[in-house]
């Protein structure tokens, strides 16, 4: 999945295989592999529900049913919900003591934009368990290919795309 090198020559691998990742982390940083396993087990239900929400029609009812009454949290949702409201850096500190494990996880969460100290950003980190299920995909040719594909799709269906123009109305 991804590799994190450090200036001292050390490195951390996060493999597609959870077991391989956990084993390597545990061998390199005793107790941290088990912490990684606990992190994945605790937050996999949340990540799965968020993925399901992304793939469904959005509505407040949908959100409430899936998050509160669904299986988004292990145990009582009232205990887990405050964790989701934390900054993702703070949540990481609750699981890991080794900075070389936290660094790649923070980096991945930071790709969404907010810093690890910003409140209510834990979901950017809690998506992490799904990387072991689906891997990490990037558009062939880079992320700019997504906008090009969208433009081609719009134009193929009779739409027009304008760039560098002021928007006065969206129909």
RACORKA-V903317 format. One record per backbone hydrogen bond with DSSP energy under -1.0 kcal/mol. NH is the residue of the N-H (numbers start at 0). CO is the residue of the C=O. Records with the same first field share a line. If there is no record, write none. Layout:
BEGIN
NH = CO ; CO
END
This chain:
BEGIN
1 = 13
3 = 11
5 = 9
8 = 5
11 = 3
13 = 1
20 = 16
21 = 17
22 = 18
23 = 19
24 = 20
25 = 21
26 = 22
27 = 23
28 = 24
31 = 28
34 = 30
35 = 31
36 = 32
37 = 33
38 = 34
39 = 35
40 = 36
41 = 37
42 = 38
43 = 39
46 = 42
47 = 43
48 = 44
49 = 45
50 = 46
51 = 47
52 = 48
53 = 49
54 = 50
55 = 52
62 = 58
63 = 59
64 = 60
65 = 61
66 = 62
67 = 63
68 = 63
78 = 75
79 = 75
80 = 76
83 = 79
84 = 80
85 = 82
88 = 115
90 = 86
91 = 87
92 = 88
94 = 91
95 = 91
100 = 97
101 = 97
102 = 98
104 = 100
105 = 101
106 = 102
107 = 103
108 = 104
109 = 105
111 = 108
112 = 109
117 = 114
119 = 84
121 = 85
123 = 120
124 = 121
125 = 121
127 = 124
129 = 126
130 = 127
133 = 129
134 = 130
141 = 138
144 = 141
145 = 142
147 = 143
148 = 144
149 = 145
150 = 146
151 = 147
152 = 148
153 = 149
154 = 150
155 = 151
157 = 154
158 = 153
END
